[in-house]
Amino acid sequence: MTTTLDDLMPLLERIATALERAAPPQRLPTDVSAADAFVWGPDRRLQPVPQVNRVEMGLLTGIDRNRDILADNTARFAKGLPANNALLWGARGMGKSSLVKAVQAEVNARRAAGDLPMKLVEIHREDIEALPDLMALLRPDPHRWIVFCDDLSFDADDTSYKSLKTALDGGIEGRPGNVLFYATSNRRHLLAREMVENERSTAINPGEAVEEKVSLSDRFGLWLGFHKCSQDEYLAMIRAYVDHYGLSLDPDRLRAEALEWSTTRGSRSGRTAFQFIQDLAGRLGQRLG
């Protein structure tokens, strides 16, 4: 029996429809002049962020050394000089992601007349497998880019870390010269401690089993550790916010209320300090801005 083209058409149409569904959506051209910050969406497009939620550099107290190191690294990168990918790791609420956003704004504010602004693009943890595609998209752009992933970490059966390794190493082409990668994490090696111990205890060759994943953090030339702040540092953060926003409260009462706030939350951090300031401003009937 001879099969004709008409007989095959229904099958070919079904195959074509399936391929269209499986193919990634076409990327529309993005006007990178529309904003200085973007989000890399699940549709693999750059989405402009007109107003970035950021804290001014001067309000990031208690992390002076890390602030200066990251600012210097970023400023060198903006000038076209050698710079390192950076991993900001450590205690929650101590300004890791705030510092990345503040540094980008600070460097842009100080750029020379005629220089292109440096761009920031955030990629979410769940989209990290698309990082090589993002790097390839940014490679020909004349701007310099910081690709930023907040709260990056990997679980035991997660293989997406391989995409991050590929992007940071750059493969055969090398990492784009106009792109740096900054990440924040609560874990120094991007893996939970119990995960590392489990790999060591169950693997045939424990050293090699852990090495591949732990070595991921070695791709970052800068490791900046953030630790819980002291009471004095916490109160300094409070005073900096109070002065910045022009809030008026008796110093002794301010100190007592700030300490009570941190005690009831079981932590002292920059995030806790700002949450107290929001509560205080609301009670005083003042707006922050």
Buried (B, 14 or more C-beta within 10 A) or exposed (E): EEEEEEEEEEEEEEEEEEEEEEEEEEEEEBEBEEBBBBBBEEEBBBBBBEEBEBBEBEBBBBBEEBBEBBBEBBBBBBEEEEBBBBBBBBBBBBBBBBBBBBBBBBBBEEBEEEEBBBBBBBBBBEBBBBBBBBBEBBBEBEBBBBBBBBBBBBEEEBEBBBBBBBBBEBEEEEBBEBBBBBBBBBBBBBBBEEBBEBBEEEEEEBEEBBEEBBEBBEBBBBBBBBEBBEEEBBBBBBBBBBEBBEBEBEEEEBBEBBBEBBEEBEBBBBBBBBBBBEEBBEEEEEEBE
